[in-house]
């Protein structure tokens, strides 16, 4: 069986937990003002369990944007 390597999905999940918001709320923050918003299905694939067939790697651009948006408490207030 192939060993699953860690990717940005784990960090994305940690950002959401740390912010104390739901996955859907986090997606709304990330998508706010974006020309090409991420679909809920794609978002869930980034957050899926590492051994899930649904799992997709979360692109660096998405995790970098998430760090800027999800991590800002003033944006969530």
C-alpha positions as CSV (number, residue, x, y, z in Angstrom):
1,X,0.0,0.0,0.0
2,X,1.2,3.5,-0.8
3,X,2.3,5.7,2.1
4,X,0.3,8.9,2.2
5,X,2.4,12.0,2.6
6,X,1.3,15.2,4.4
7,X,0.1,18.0,2.3
8,X,-1.5,21.4,2.8
9,X,-4.8,19.9,3.7
10,X,-3.7,19.2,7.3
11,X,-2.6,22.8,7.7
12,X,-5.9,24.0,6.2
13,X,-7.8,21.9,8.7
14,X,-5.7,23.2,11.6
15,X,-6.3,26.8,10.5
16,X,-10.1,26.2,10.5
17,X,-10.0,24.6,13.9
18,X,-7.8,27.3,15.4
19,X,-10.2,30.0,14.1
20,X,-13.1,28.2,15.7
21,X,-15.3,28.3,12.6
22,X,-17.0,25.8,10.4
23,X,-15.5,24.5,7.1
24,X,-18.3,26.3,5.2
25,X,-17.6,29.6,7.1
26,X,-13.9,29.2,6.2
27,X,-14.7,28.6,2.6
28,X,-16.9,31.8,2.5
29,X,-13.9,33.8,4.0
30,X,-11.5,32.4,1.4
31,X,-13.9,33.0,-1.5
32,X,-14.8,36.5,-0.5
33,X,-13.9,38.8,-3.4
34,X,-12.4,36.1,-5.5
35,X,-12.9,36.1,-9.3
36,X,-12.8,32.2,-9.3
37,X,-14.3,31.0,-6.0
38,X,-13.6,27.4,-4.8
39,X,-16.6,25.1,-4.9
40,X,-17.8,23.3,-1.8
41,X,-17.0,20.0,-3.3
42,X,-13.4,21.0,-4.1
43,X,-13.0,22.5,-0.6
44,X,-14.1,19.2,1.0
45,X,-11.7,17.3,-1.2
46,X,-8.8,19.4,0.3
47,X,-10.1,18.6,3.8
48,X,-10.7,14.9,3.3
49,X,-8.8,12.3,5.2
50,X,-5.4,11.6,3.8
51,X,-6.3,8.0,2.8
52,X,-9.6,9.0,1.2
53,X,-10.2,8.6,-2.6
54,X,-11.9,12.0,-2.5
55,X,-8.7,13.6,-1.2
56,X,-7.0,16.2,-3.5
57,X,-3.9,18.2,-2.7
58,X,-4.6,21.7,-1.5
59,X,-2.6,24.1,-3.8
60,X,0.0,26.4,-2.3
61,X,-1.9,29.4,-3.5
62,X,-5.0,28.3,-1.7
63,X,-3.3,27.6,1.6
64,X,-1.4,30.9,1.4
65,X,-4.6,32.8,0.8
66,X,-6.3,30.9,3.7
67,X,-3.5,31.9,6.1
68,X,-4.3,35.5,5.2
69,X,-8.1,35.3,5.4
70,X,-9.0,32.6,8.0
71,X,-6.3,33.8,10.4
72,X,-7.7,37.4,10.7
73,X,-10.1,37.6,13.6
74,X,-11.3,41.1,12.6
75,X,-12.6,39.7,9.3
76,X,-14.8,37.2,11.2
77,X,-16.3,39.6,13.7
